[in-house]
């Protein structure tokens, strides 16, 4: 599992994650496409940065909730903030999430913060 949000649901003590697929089960051509981040359904995990027994990719369509107790306390790898943004965008796109209102609200909040309390 690849944890994609560190926001813990306090009621259930769960985080959001994506299931993984081993690249060894794919054809050579499929592996090449995944490694190039050209497969919209899979997000390649650089094997040099993830301590996994095999090369893997996160399955964009496989969002799951995972209990905090099932997560290894020592991370076996991390995505950069830019990689995480791309991954989140691909998940939102796959599920057809309309994030327009959230973006507008965040822009308004940032503008209000910039103006300060006197406006």
N, C-alpha and C positions, 0 to 999 in steps of 0.2 A: 504494500500500500504506500502511496505517496500522499502525505498530508498536504492539503492545498489551502487550508485556513487554520490559523492558530486561535481562532475565536471559539472558545469552549462553550457549549450549550450547558449552562449551569444546572438545568433541570435533569438532564440525562447524562451529563459528564462525557459528552461525545464531541468529536471533531469531524470535519468533512475531509474525505480522502478519495483518491482514485485508485482503482485496481491496476495492477501491472500485467504486462504480457512480456514473455521472454522472446527476444529477437531470434533465438535459435530455432524457433518453430516456424519462422517465415522463410520465404524463398530469398535467394541472394538479391534479386531485384527489389523485393519488398523491403529488405533490410536497408538497402541503399536509399530508398525513398524515405524511410523513417529517419535514418541518420541525417538526412538533409532537411528534416522538419517539413517535408513536403506532403506528408500524409495528414489530412485534417483530423483524422480519428485517433492518431497516436502522437504522443509527445515524447521524443527521444530523451533518455537520461544518459548523459555522458558517463561511460563506464570508468573514466579516470577520476570522476568526482563522486561516484556512488559505490560504496563498498558492498556490492551484491555479487553472488556467485556467478551470475550470467549478465549479459547486456540486456537491458529492459527498456520498455517504453510505458508511459502512463496511458491508459485507455480513456480518452476524452469522454466517452459516453457512459463510463462506469463510475459515476459518483456514488459513494457509499458513506454511511456514518460509522464511525469506529469509536469504541469506548476508550477513554484515556488509558485505562489499565492495559489495553492490548498494544500500546505503542511502546516501542523500545525507547528507554530514556536517553540513550546515547544515539544521536542522529547518525545515520549511515551515509548521509549526503545532503546537500542543500542546493536549491535552485537560487540563482541570482534574482534580485528584485525585478530585473527586466524579463528574465525567463518566466517568473511567476506572473507578471502582467500579461505576457503572451499566452500563457497557459489559461489564465482566467478569461481572457478574451475569447479563446477558442472554446472553452466550456460554455460561456454565455451565448456564443454564436450557435454552437451545436444544439443547445436547448431552446434557442429562439427567445432568450431573455431580453426584454425591453428595459434597458438601463437608462434611457433618456431622462426620465424624471429624476433619478438618483444623481445623474451628472449635473443637471440643472440646479438641483438643490445644493449640491456640493459647491458649485461655482458661486451661487448666491451667498453661501456661508463664508466662503473664502473672501468674497468681495466685502462683505460686512465686517469681517475681521480686519481687513486691510484699511477700511475707512475709520475704524476705531469707534469708541462709544459715542462720540459727538457727531459722527456722520459727516 
